[in-house]
Amino acid sequence: MRTILAAALALAAFATPVWAQSGVVTIYAADGLHDGKGSWFETQFDAFIKATGVKVQYIEGGSGGVVERVAKEKSNPQADVLVTLPPFIQRAAAEGLLQSFKPEASGEIDGAGDQFVPLVNNYMNFIYNGAVLKEAPKSYGDLLASEFKGKIQYSTPGQAGDGTAVMLQVIHAFGGRDAGFDFLKKLQDNNVGPSASTGKLTALVNKGELYVANGDLQMNMSQMADNPNIRVLFPAGPNGERSTLALPYYVGLVAGAPDAENGKKLIDFLLSKEAQSTVSSVAIGVPVRKDVTPSDANFAKLQEALQGVTVWTPDWADVLKNLPADVARWRQATGS
């Protein structure tokens, strides 16, 4: 998703229970869950510190960037916990960057694996400026209109999780790679160019410097309070169907983690019923636990945004296998 920026949280320590180990647990995460004051990560880290006495060091980056950082540190791991989007979490597992760990909540989570589990359910989308545009673009074809010249931007496939999702979604919407890459080639006439960061595009859309950009539902819904002009968009494909791909945040325990025990505690804490019960109300995301059924206003907003949109799930193993070739084809099609 986005440009790496390190943000260490030196949070006050609380009284430590006898059973807790003292120390600092380090989490590398794709951005989105720590956006804004009182974010879900902020509130959960505070609660974790209070419950365990263990401090949290938080370092944020793009979906691919945080995995690259873990890979560079493989011989001397610095992170305990990794949170990122697919297919980058699958890449981390394939490259031996994660260790096996079965969280206590695994039985309540669909898609839980041996090395990573969903943390917050999420979906790919686009955003547009509702103050500038009289109506939302209805289809991908509408984005080719001359009024969007230099007013569209999406993050880089292969580097950003959300940008990779754009490529996958377009291929799906157009029924195959040939038609999908042909559309992206045409869209390049209106595209500003690659962006390493998805998160920074929101402010540009809000200000009207861009009219349309990509994003993900959890992040963009969370950003609306500070960016009142943005609206969520799911364009229709050539067949008239509006669709989106499931794009959950995943969490895993880093191989060789310097504080693996506290890393496990943090993962269990974030997947607890108490923490997951606040995912929609605080993060404006969808909880992953099957035994958590939100009834708050934010959850209702999420359901409303997805109304009439078909959700599909890629074969992420296949996506990972074909990603180098697909990114190369995207670069060829767009000249990026």
C-alpha positions as CSV (number, residue, x, y, z in Angstrom):
1,M,0.0,0.0,0.0
2,R,2.1,2.8,1.1
3,T,5.4,4.5,1.9
4,I,7.2,3.2,5.0
5,L,7.2,5.4,8.0
6,A,8.4,4.3,11.3
7,A,6.3,5.2,14.3
8,A,7.4,3.8,17.6
9,L,4.8,4.0,20.4
10,A,6.6,4.6,23.7
11,L,3.5,4.1,25.8
12,A,3.3,4.3,29.6
13,A,3.7,1.0,31.4
14,F,1.0,-0.1,33.8
15,A,1.2,-2.5,36.7
16,T,2.4,-5.8,35.5
17,P,0.6,-9.0,36.5
18,V,2.9,-11.8,38.0
19,W,2.4,-14.0,34.9
20,A,3.4,-11.4,32.3
21,Q,6.8,-11.2,30.9
22,S,8.4,-7.8,30.8
23,G,9.6,-6.5,27.5
24,V,8.6,-4.8,24.2
25,V,6.8,-6.5,21.4
26,T,7.4,-5.1,17.9
27,I,4.8,-5.2,15.2
28,Y,5.4,-4.3,11.6
29,A,2.0,-3.5,9.9
30,A,0.5,-2.2,6.7
31,D,-1.3,1.1,7.4
32,G,-5.0,1.4,7.9
33,L,-5.7,0.1,11.4
34,H,-3.7,2.9,13.0
35,D,-5.2,5.8,11.1
36,G,-6.3,8.8,13.2
37,K,-6.5,9.4,17.0
38,G,-8.3,6.7,18.9
39,S,-7.7,4.2,16.1
40,W,-8.3,0.5,16.7
41,F,-4.6,-0.4,17.0
42,E,-4.0,2.5,19.3
43,T,-6.9,1.6,21.7
44,Q,-6.0,-2.1,21.6
45,F,-2.3,-1.5,22.2
46,D,-3.2,0.6,25.2
47,A,-5.5,-2.1,26.5
48,F,-2.7,-4.8,25.9
49,I,-0.2,-2.7,27.8
50,K,-2.6,-2.3,30.7
51,A,-3.4,-6.0,30.7
52,T,0.2,-7.4,30.3
53,G,2.6,-4.6,31.2
54,V,4.3,-5.3,27.8
55,K,5.0,-2.3,25.7
56,V,4.3,-2.2,21.9
57,Q,6.6,-0.8,19.3
58,Y,4.7,-0.1,16.2
59,I,6.3,0.3,12.7
60,E,4.1,1.1,9.7
61,G,4.6,0.7,6.0
62,G,3.2,-0.5,2.7
63,S,1.9,-4.0,2.4
64,G,4.9,-5.1,0.4
65,G,7.3,-2.8,2.2
66,V,6.8,-4.3,5.6
67,V,7.4,-7.8,4.2
68,E,10.5,-6.6,2.4
69,R,11.8,-5.2,5.7
70,V,11.2,-8.5,7.5
71,A,13.1,-10.2,4.6
72,K,16.1,-7.9,4.9
73,E,16.2,-8.6,8.6
74,K,15.9,-12.4,8.2
75,S,19.3,-13.1,9.6
76,N,18.7,-10.8,12.5
77,P,14.9,-10.5,13.0
78,Q,13.7,-7.3,14.7
79,A,9.9,-7.8,14.4
80,D,7.7,-10.2,16.4
81,V,4.4,-9.7,14.6
82,L,3.6,-9.0,11.0
83,V,0.3,-7.5,9.7
84,T,-0.2,-7.1,6.0
85,L,-2.5,-7.7,3.1
86,P,-2.5,-10.6,0.5
87,P,-0.7,-11.7,-1.5
88,F,2.2,-10.3,0.6
89,I,1.4,-12.4,3.7
90,Q,1.4,-15.5,1.5
91,R,4.8,-14.3,0.1
92,A,6.1,-13.9,3.7
93,A,5.1,-17.5,4.5
94,A,6.6,-18.8,1.2
95,E,9.9,-17.1,1.9
96,G,10.1,-18.6,5.4
97,L,9.6,-15.3,7.2
98,L,6.8,-16.6,9.4
99,Q,6.7,-19.4,12.0
100,S,3.8,-21.7,12.8
101,F,1.4,-20.5,15.5
102,K,-2.2,-21.4,16.1
103,P,-4.0,-18.5,18.0
104,E,-6.5,-19.4,20.6
105,A,-9.3,-18.0,18.4
106,S,-8.4,-20.0,15.3
107,G,-11.5,-22.2,15.6
108,E,-13.7,-19.1,15.3
109,I,-12.0,-17.7,12.2
110,D,-12.6,-18.8,8.6
111,G,-9.4,-19.0,6.6
112,A,-7.1,-19.4,9.6
113,G,-3.9,-21.1,8.5
114,D,-0.8,-22.6,10.1
115,Q,1.3,-19.4,9.8
116,F,-1.2,-16.6,9.4
117,V,-4.8,-15.8,10.1
118,P,-7.2,-13.0,9.1
119,L,-7.3,-10.1,11.6
120,V,-9.8,-7.7,10.1
121,N,-12.0,-8.4,7.1
122,N,-11.7,-5.8,4.4
123,Y,-12.6,-5.1,0.7
124,M,-11.0,-3.3,-2.3
125,N,-12.7,-0.2,-3.6
126,F,-12.2,3.1,-5.3
127,I,-13.0,6.6,-4.0
128,Y,-14.1,9.8,-5.7
129,N,-14.6,13.4,-4.8
130,G,-18.3,13.9,-4.2
131,A,-18.0,17.7,-4.1
132,V,-16.5,18.0,-7.5
133,L,-18.3,15.2,-9.4
134,K,-22.0,15.7,-9.8
135,E,-22.5,11.9,-9.9
136,A,-20.2,8.9,-9.3
137,P,-18.7,7.2,-12.3
138,K,-20.9,4.2,-12.9
139,S,-18.5,1.9,-14.8
140,Y,-14.9,1.4,-15.5
141,G,-15.6,2.7,-19.0
142,D,-16.7,6.0,-17.5
143,L,-13.2,6.5,-16.1
144,L,-11.8,6.8,-19.7
145,A,-13.7,10.1,-20.2
146,S,-11.6,13.2,-21.0
147,E,-12.8,15.0,-17.8
148,F,-10.6,12.5,-15.8
149,K,-7.4,13.5,-17.7
150,G,-4.7,13.8,-15.0
151,K,-7.3,13.2,-12.2
152,I,-7.0,9.5,-11.6
153,Q,-4.3,7.7,-9.7
154,Y,-3.9,4.2,-8.2
155,S,-1.1,2.6,-6.2
156,T,1.5,0.4,-7.7
157,P,0.6,-3.3,-8.4
158,G,3.2,-5.6,-6.9
159,Q,4.3,-3.0,-4.4
160,A,1.1,-2.0,-2.7
161,G,-1.5,-4.4,-1.6
162,D,-4.3,-2.1,-2.7
163,G,-2.6,-1.5,-6.0
164,T,-2.2,-5.2,-6.6
165,A,-5.9,-5.5,-5.8
166,V,-6.8,-3.0,-8.5
167,M,-5.0,-5.1,-11.1
168,L,-6.7,-8.3,-9.9
169,Q,-10.1,-6.6,-9.8
170,V,-9.8,-5.2,-13.3
171,I,-8.8,-8.6,-14.7
172,H,-11.8,-10.1,-12.9
173,A,-14.3,-7.4,-14.0
174,F,-13.2,-7.7,-17.6
175,G,-13.2,-11.5,-17.7
176,G,-9.5,-12.1,-18.3
177,R,-6.0,-10.8,-18.5
178,D,-6.1,-9.7,-22.2
179,A,-9.2,-7.4,-21.7
180,G,-8.1,-6.3,-18.3
181,F,-4.7,-5.1,-19.3
182,D,-6.1,-3.6,-22.4
183,F,-8.4,-1.4,-20.2
184,L,-5.4,-0.5,-17.9
185,K,-3.5,0.6,-21.0
186,K,-6.4,2.9,-22.0
187,L,-6.8,4.2,-18.5
188,Q,-3.1,5.3,-18.5
189,D,-4.2,8.3,-20.6
190,N,-6.0,9.7,-17.6
191,N,-3.7,8.2,-14.9
192,V,-1.3,10.5,-13.0
193,G,1.2,7.6,-12.6
194,P,2.3,5.0,-10.1
195,S,2.1,5.7,-6.4
196,A,3.9,3.7,-3.7
197,S,1.3,4.9,-1.2
198,T,-2.5,4.3,-1.3
199,G,-3.2,6.1,2.0
200,K,-1.8,9.5,0.7
201,L,-4.2,9.4,-2.3
202,T,-7.2,10.0,0.0
203,A,-6.2,13.6,0.9
204,L,-5.5,14.3,-2.8
205,V,-9.0,13.2,-3.7
206,N,-10.5,15.1,-0.8
207,K,-8.8,18.3,-2.1
208,G,-9.9,17.8,-5.7
209,E,-6.3,17.4,-7.0
210,L,-7.5,13.9,-8.0
211,Y,-11.1,13.0,-8.8
212,V,-10.7,9.2,-8.4
213,A,-8.2,6.9,-6.7
214,N,-8.1,3.4,-5.3
215,G,-8.3,2.3,-1.7
216,D,-9.9,-0.2,0.6
217,L,-13.2,0.0,2.5
218,Q,-11.9,-0.1,6.0
219,M,-9.2,2.5,5.5
220,N,-11.4,4.9,3.4
221,M,-14.4,4.7,5.7
222,S,-12.1,5.5,8.6
223,Q,-10.6,8.5,6.7
224,M,-14.0,10.1,6.0
225,A,-14.1,12.0,9.2
226,D,-11.0,14.0,8.2
227,N,-11.8,13.9,4.5
228,P,-15.4,14.8,4.1
229,N,-15.5,15.0,0.3
230,I,-14.5,11.4,-0.4
231,R,-17.1,8.8,-1.3
232,V,-16.7,5.0,-1.9
233,L,-17.0,3.7,-5.4
234,F,-17.4,0.2,-6.9
235,P,-17.5,0.6,-10.7
236,A,-19.4,-1.9,-12.9
237,G,-17.6,-4.1,-15.4
238,P,-18.5,-4.6,-19.0
239,N,-21.2,-7.1,-17.9
240,G,-22.8,-4.5,-15.7
241,E,-21.8,-6.3,-12.4
242,R,-20.4,-4.3,-9.5
243,S,-17.9,-6.5,-7.7
244,T,-15.0,-6.4,-5.3
245,L,-12.4,-8.7,-3.9
246,A,-12.1,-9.6,-0.3
247,L,-8.8,-8.1,1.0
248,P,-8.4,-8.9,4.7
249,Y,-5.6,-7.8,7.0
250,Y,-3.7,-10.9,8.0
251,V,-1.5,-11.4,11.1
252,G,1.4,-13.8,11.6
253,L,4.3,-14.5,14.0
254,V,7.7,-13.6,12.5
255,A,10.2,-16.4,12.2
256,G,13.0,-16.0,14.8
257,A,11.0,-13.3,16.6
258,P,13.1,-11.8,19.4
259,D,10.1,-11.8,21.7
260,A,7.9,-14.6,20.3
261,E,6.0,-15.2,23.5
262,N,4.8,-11.7,23.8
263,G,4.2,-11.7,20.1
264,K,1.8,-14.6,20.6
265,K,0.1,-12.8,23.4
266,L,-0.4,-9.7,21.2
267,I,-1.9,-11.8,18.4
268,D,-4.2,-13.6,20.8
269,F,-5.2,-10.3,22.3
270,L,-6.1,-8.7,19.0
271,L,-8.1,-11.8,18.0
272,S,-9.9,-12.0,21.4
273,K,-13.7,-11.7,21.4
274,E,-13.4,-8.4,23.3
275,A,-11.0,-6.8,20.8
276,Q,-12.9,-8.1,17.7
277,S,-16.2,-6.8,19.1
278,T,-14.8,-3.3,18.6
279,V,-13.5,-3.8,15.0
280,S,-16.5,-2.2,13.3
281,S,-17.3,0.5,15.9
282,V,-13.7,1.7,16.1
283,A,-11.9,0.6,12.9
284,I,-14.9,0.6,10.6
285,G,-13.8,-2.9,9.6
286,V,-15.5,-6.3,9.7
287,P,-14.5,-8.6,12.6
288,V,-13.1,-12.0,11.6
289,R,-14.6,-14.1,14.5
290,K,-17.7,-16.0,13.7
291,D,-19.0,-15.5,17.2
292,V,-18.9,-11.7,16.9
293,T,-22.0,-10.1,15.3
294,P,-21.8,-6.3,15.4
295,S,-24.9,-4.1,15.6
296,D,-23.3,-0.7,15.7
297,A,-23.9,2.2,13.2
298,N,-20.5,1.7,11.5
299,F,-21.2,-1.9,10.7
300,A,-24.5,-0.8,9.1
301,K,-22.6,1.8,7.0
302,L,-20.3,-1.0,5.8
303,Q,-23.2,-3.2,4.8
304,E,-24.8,-0.3,3.0
305,A,-21.7,0.4,1.1
306,L,-21.5,-3.2,-0.1
307,Q,-25.1,-3.4,-1.0
308,G,-25.5,-4.7,-4.6
309,V,-21.7,-5.5,-4.8
310,T,-20.6,-9.1,-5.5
311,V,-17.7,-10.1,-3.2
312,W,-15.2,-12.6,-4.6
313,T,-12.1,-14.2,-3.2
314,P,-9.0,-14.8,-5.4
315,D,-6.9,-18.0,-5.2
316,W,-4.1,-16.2,-3.4
317,A,-1.6,-19.1,-4.0
318,D,-2.3,-18.7,-7.8
319,V,-2.0,-14.9,-7.5
320,L,1.4,-15.2,-5.8
321,K,2.6,-17.6,-8.5
322,N,1.6,-15.4,-11.3
323,L,2.3,-12.0,-9.7
324,P,5.8,-11.4,-11.3
325,A,4.4,-12.1,-14.8
326,D,1.3,-10.0,-14.2
327,V,3.2,-7.1,-12.8
328,A,5.6,-7.3,-15.8
329,R,2.6,-7.2,-18.1
330,W,1.1,-4.3,-16.2
331,R,4.3,-2.4,-16.6
332,Q,4.4,-3.1,-20.3
333,A,0.8,-2.1,-20.8
334,T,1.1,1.2,-18.8
335,G,4.7,2.1,-19.6
336,S,5.3,2.4,-15.8
